[in-house]
Amino acid sequence: MPPICNVNAIITCPHQAGVAKPVPKQVQVNVGGAPALRITDMPGTPIMPGCPNLPTPGTPSFVPCATITAPAAMGSTKVRIGGVPALLSTSLMTTNCVAPVPNGATVKSPGQVIVNARG
């Protein structure tokens, strides 16, 4: 079972240099002492400068990753926070310059490793 992500998660763009800074849209549920993230928290999440936009399969142009553009795929099928699937360490995201989702942003660290969820 993969860990649920919290606001301290390290999420990188597919080029591995830009780091997303998620902002939870809920603060009632904490995981590992920090607000838990949901798949719908990800659209609009800024990616801090640093993306070199190296050639990546599926990249339509050489524009640096600046934001996550869609809800995360592969959220929890069992754990919901306010009715929305929890973001997991295995979830995948699309950035402004990389699609489809499998080539997008990935979770490098969930921010905590105590609370796990089913797929």
Buried (B, 14 or more C-beta within 10 A) or exposed (E): BBBBBBBBBBBBBBBBBBBBEBEBBBEEBBBBEBBBBBBBBBBEBBBEEBBEBEEBEBBEEEEBBBBBBBBBBBBBEEBBBEEBBBBBBBBBBBBBBBBEBBBBBBBEBBBBEEBBBEE
